[in-house]
Structures are given as structure tokens and as C-alpha cells.
């Protein structure tokens, strides 16, 4: 199972920029294993991974700069197995 999660800063940034549409963020996706004893955490990666394959030079540069900051781990993709 693959899904993304936002960091705990997600709700705070959401209040500032989008009137609070993001309500929840998590620092360590391994905590989700507690929701179901059959779930097993496999891996986690930044949602920006692979930015170097973006064909548009301008967009690729924006993603590269973002990836190099702490915001690079704002949105992560998690892989779990049952």
C-alpha cells in the first residue's frame, strides 16, 4: 500500500496559506502501524524524489531548490505491507 503523508508542519502552513484545509500531519509514519497489527512499514521517500526527470528546466530548478531544504520532506510517500 502506498500513500503520502504531510509533516506536522502541514496543518500550520495550511492555516497560513490555504485557510486550514490540511488538518493532520505526522512526523514518523511508523506510528501508523499501531492502527492495524497486520500493517508493516516498508519504506518512506520524499514526494519530490525524481525531480531530476522533470522535462521543464524551470520547474526542475524549483523542485531541486525545494528538495535541498527542510521542506523537501514536507510531503513523503510511505510504503506499507499487510
Secondary structure, 3 states (H helix, E strand, C coil): CEEEEECCHHHHHHHHHCCCCCCCCCCCHHHHHHHCCCCEEEEEEECCCCHHHCCCHHHHHHHHHHHCCHHHHCEEEEEEEC
